[in-house]
Amino acid sequence: MSDGGAQPERTGLAWQRTALSGLACSLVVAKLVAGRSPVLGVVLSALALLTTAAVFALGRRRYRRGSAAWSEDRPLPDGRLPLAAVGLIVVTALGAGCYTVIS
C-alpha cells in the first residue's frame, strides 16, 4: 500500500531538481559566452534566470493542483510546466550555439 500524497510530492521535488540543474547548465554556458561577449553572457544569464523562475513557479502550482487532482481522482494539470522546462533547455542550447559561433 502506498501513500496517495507521495507521488505528487516526489514529482514536485523532481521538477525542482530539473530547474536547478537546468539553471546550473545555463549559467555555465553563459559564463563561457561572457568570456567572449559580456553583453551576450548577461542576456543569456537573464534568460536562464527567467525561465528557471517560470519552472519553479509552475512546479509549485502544478504540485498544488496535482495533489488536489490526485486526491479527487481528476485529470492532472496542463502541460505548461514541461513547456517551461523545454524553454530552459532551449536557452542553454542557444547559449552553447552562440559560444561555438563566437569561439
Beta strands, then each sheet from edge to edge (+ up, - down):
end
